[in-house]
């Protein structure tokens, strides 16, 4: 009995330590970005950075307006979510509830294979195949635009959304379905009105993880969105995201220069946006549980 208690205390200690360690890692990342960002803001106006409409780091004078970058990230994230969320949840519903056992195995394996495709490969697919198709269909100047990036990002988010949503739906107790059938509900009514609400917390978590994948993606958006740091008027124009800006300019910026420090400020903005998304997801989960 004493040995069992000691084991439980040790396990509890490591679990609690892991939680505090993760919090410490997040705090250290925030402080790392904040340190260089404060150096930047001591030389460049915070208002000009947050509300500025031009990103011209090599102009005279230098301009570091983050609005085009933030809008670019929001555009591709929003449209990618509009594609990936309904398609991903619907696919998860089909796999979990309607697909035959043989087809279910094939679909789950296919989704896992999709998750393993490197983002640089998808970037090449966008440049060589998807971009020209988008250009011809919508009769736009170039296929390297936000729409191409959104489609590829939606494709990248699908495996995460499908896998976790399917697990959440399958975890709903069988008694819920049997009770619904006993009350005269059809299979669709039981799925829509009973199973999905019961699995809502897991589905919301899947959606947030998928959106997090979209927000943090770098290589695809850098390759296929046109990398134009201007305020996008629509999704079908070249734009640039926060992640693509950091990746494309960090290697060229002189260490210690204002341009170099500005990229840490961009990283801080990205960190805050990600934190807000996770905070909203947490609120939704708690409201659902309540």
C-alpha positions in Angstrom: 0.0 0.0 0.0 2.8 2.4 0.9 4.7 1.5 -2.3 1.6 2.2 -4.4 1.2 5.6 -2.7 4.8 6.5 -3.4 4.4 5.5 -7.1 1.2 7.7 -7.3 3.0 10.6 -5.8 5.9 10.3 -8.2 3.6 10.1 -11.2 1.6 13.1 -9.9 4.9 15.0 -9.4 6.0 14.4 -13.0 2.6 15.3 -14.5 2.5 18.5 -12.5 6.1 19.3 -13.4 5.4 18.7 -17.1 2.5 21.2 -16.9 4.7 23.9 -15.3 7.5 23.1 -17.8 5.2 23.7 -20.8 4.1 27.0 -19.2 7.7 28.0 -18.7 8.6 27.2 -22.3 5.7 29.4 -23.6 6.7 32.2 -21.2 10.4 32.0 -22.3 9.4 32.2 -26.0 7.2 35.2 -25.3 10.1 36.9 -23.3 12.5 36.1 -26.1 10.3 37.8 -28.7 9.5 40.7 -26.3 13.1 41.5 -25.6 14.0 42.2 -29.2 10.7 43.7 -29.9 11.2 46.3 -27.2 14.5 47.2 -28.8 12.6 47.8 -32.1 9.9 49.8 -30.5 12.4 52.0 -28.7 13.5 53.2 -32.2 10.2 52.8 -34.2 6.7 54.0 -33.2 4.4 51.2 -31.9 1.5 53.0 -33.5 3.2 53.2 -36.9 4.0 49.5 -36.7 0.5 48.4 -35.7 -1.4 50.8 -38.0 1.2 51.3 -40.8 0.0 50.3 -44.3 3.4 49.8 -45.9 6.1 47.3 -45.3 9.2 48.8 -46.9 12.3 47.7 -44.9 14.8 48.9 -47.5 13.3 52.3 -48.3 14.5 55.6 -47.1 13.1 56.1 -44.5 12.3 52.5 -43.6 8.6 51.7 -43.1 7.5 48.7 -41.0 3.7 48.8 -41.1 2.3 45.4 -40.1 -1.2 45.9 -41.4 -0.6 44.2 -44.9 1.1 41.2 -43.2 -1.6 40.8 -40.6 -4.4 41.1 -43.2 -2.6 38.6 -45.4 -2.4 36.0 -42.6 -6.1 36.6 -41.7 -7.2 36.3 -45.3 -5.6 32.9 -46.0 -6.5 31.6 -42.5 -10.1 32.6 -42.8 -10.6 31.1 -46.3 -8.6 28.0 -45.5 -10.8 27.5 -42.4 -14.0 28.0 -44.5 -12.9 25.1 -46.7 -11.3 22.8 -44.2 -13.7 22.9 -41.3 -17.0 21.7 -43.0 -15.1 19.3 -45.3 -13.0 17.9 -42.4 -15.9 17.5 -39.9 -18.2 16.0 -42.6 -15.5 13.5 -43.6 -15.0 12.6 -39.9 -18.7 12.0 -39.5 -18.7 9.7 -42.6 -15.7 7.7 -41.4 -17.0 7.3 -37.8 -20.6 6.6 -38.5 -21.5 5.7 -42.1 -18.5 4.2 -43.9 -18.3 0.4 -44.3 -15.5 -1.2 -42.3 -13.3 -1.9 -45.3 -13.7 1.7 -46.7 -13.1 3.1 -43.2 -9.7 1.5 -43.0 -8.7 2.8 -46.4 -9.9 6.3 -45.6 -8.1 6.5 -42.3 -4.9 5.3 -43.9 -5.3 7.9 -46.7 -5.8 10.7 -44.2 -2.6 9.6 -42.3 -0.7 9.6 -45.6 -1.9 13.1 -46.4 -0.6 14.3 -43.1 2.9 13.1 -43.9 3.3 15.0 -47.2 6.0 17.7 -46.7 4.8 21.3 -47.1 7.5 22.1 -49.6 6.1 19.4 -51.9 2.7 21.0 -51.6 4.3 24.3 -52.5 5.7 22.8 -55.7 2.3 21.4 -56.5 0.8 24.9 -56.1 3.4 26.5 -58.3 3.4 23.9 -61.1 -0.3 22.7 -61.1 -2.7 24.5 -58.8 -1.6 28.1 -59.5 -2.0 27.9 -63.3 -5.5 26.3 -62.9 -6.6 29.1 -60.5 -5.3 31.6 -63.0 -7.2 30.1 -65.9 -10.5 29.5 -64.0 -10.7 33.0 -62.4 -9.0 34.9 -65.2 -6.6 36.7 -62.9 -3.1 38.1 -63.5 -1.3 35.3 -61.6 -2.1 32.1 -59.9 0.4 32.9 -57.1 -2.2 34.5 -54.8 -4.0 34.1 -51.5 -6.6 31.8 -53.0 -4.0 29.2 -54.0 -2.4 29.5 -50.6 -5.8 29.1 -48.9 -6.6 25.9 -50.8 -3.3 24.3 -50.0 -3.5 25.3 -46.3 -7.0 23.8 -46.2 -5.6 20.6 -47.6 -2.9 20.7 -44.9 -5.3 21.3 -42.1 -7.7 18.5 -43.2 -5.8 15.5 -41.7 -5.7 17.1 -38.2 -9.3 18.1 -38.3 -10.5 14.7 -39.6 -8.4 12.5 -37.3 -9.2 14.3 -34.0 -12.9 14.9 -34.9 -13.3 11.2 -35.9 -11.8 10.1 -32.6 -14.1 12.5 -30.7 -17.2 11.2 -32.5 -16.2 7.6 -31.9 -15.7 8.3 -28.2 -19.3 9.2 -27.6 -20.9 6.3 -25.6 -22.9 3.8 -27.6 -25.8 4.3 -25.1 -26.3 7.8 -26.5 -27.1 6.5 -29.9 -29.3 3.7 -28.6 -31.3 6.1 -26.5 -31.8 8.3 -29.6 -32.9 5.3 -31.7 -35.2 4.2 -28.9 -37.0 7.6 -29.1 -37.6 7.1 -32.8 -34.7 9.2 -34.2 -33.2 8.3 -37.5 -29.5 7.6 -37.9 -29.0 11.1 -39.3 -31.0 12.7 -36.5 -29.1 10.8 -33.8 -25.8 11.9 -35.4 -26.7 15.5 -35.8 -28.7 16.1 -32.6 -27.0 13.8 -30.1 -23.6 12.5 -31.2 -22.2 15.8 -32.6 -23.2 17.9 -29.5 -21.7 15.3 -27.2 -18.5 15.3 -29.3 -18.5 19.1 -29.7 -15.5 19.8 -27.3 -13.3 17.4 -29.2 -14.4 18.7 -32.6 -13.7 22.3 -31.5 -10.3 21.2 -30.3 -9.7 19.6 -33.7 -10.7 22.8 -35.5 -8.5 25.0 -33.4 -5.5 22.7 -33.9 -6.2 22.8 -37.7 -6.4 26.5 -37.7 -3.2 26.7 -35.6 -1.5 24.6 -38.3 -2.7 27.1 -40.9 -1.6 30.2 -39.0 1.9 28.8 -38.3 2.5 27.4 -41.8 5.5 29.1 -43.6 6.8 27.2 -46.6 3.6 26.9 -48.6 2.5 30.5 -48.2 6.0 31.7 -49.0 6.0 29.7 -52.2 2.5 30.3 -53.6 0.9 33.5 -52.3 3.0 35.9 -54.4 5.0 37.4 -51.4 3.6 40.9 -52.1 3.6 43.0 -48.8 0.6 45.2 -49.8 -2.9 45.4 -48.3 -4.9 42.7 -50.1 -8.2 43.9 -51.7 -9.4 40.3 -52.2 -8.2 36.7 -51.7 -7.4 36.4 -55.4 -4.4 38.8 -55.3 -0.7 38.3 -54.3 -0.2 38.9 -50.6 2.3 38.1 -47.8 1.7 36.5 -44.4 3.5 37.1 -41.1 5.3 33.8 -41.2 6.4 34.2 -44.8 7.9 37.7 -44.0 10.0 36.3 -41.1 11.2 33.3 -43.2 12.0 35.3 -46.4 13.7 38.3 -44.7 15.5 36.9 -41.6 18.4 35.6 -43.7 18.8 39.0 -45.5 18.5 41.3 -42.5 21.7 42.6 -40.9 21.8 41.3 -37.3 21.2 44.2 -34.9 19.7 46.4 -37.5 16.2 48.0 -37.3 15.0 45.6 -40.0 16.3 42.6 -38.0 14.6 43.7 -34.8 11.3 44.4 -36.7 11.1 40.7 -37.6 11.0 39.9 -33.9 8.1 42.3 -33.5 6.3 40.5 -36.4 6.9 37.2 -34.5 5.4 38.8 -31.4 2.3 39.8 -33.3 2.1 36.2 -34.6 2.5 34.9 -31.1 -0.3 37.1 -29.8 -2.7 36.1 -32.7 -2.0 32.4 -31.9 -2.6 33.0 -28.2 -5.9 34.8 -29.0 -7.1 31.9 -31.1 -6.2 29.4 -28.4 -7.9 31.6 -25.8 -11.1 31.7 -27.8 -11.0 28.0 -28.3 -10.6 27.5 -24.5 -13.6 29.7 -23.9 -15.7 27.7 -26.4 -14.7 24.4 -24.8 -15.6 25.7 -21.3 -18.9 27.1 -22.5 -19.7 23.8 -24.2 -18.9 21.8 -21.0 -21.0 24.2 -19.0 
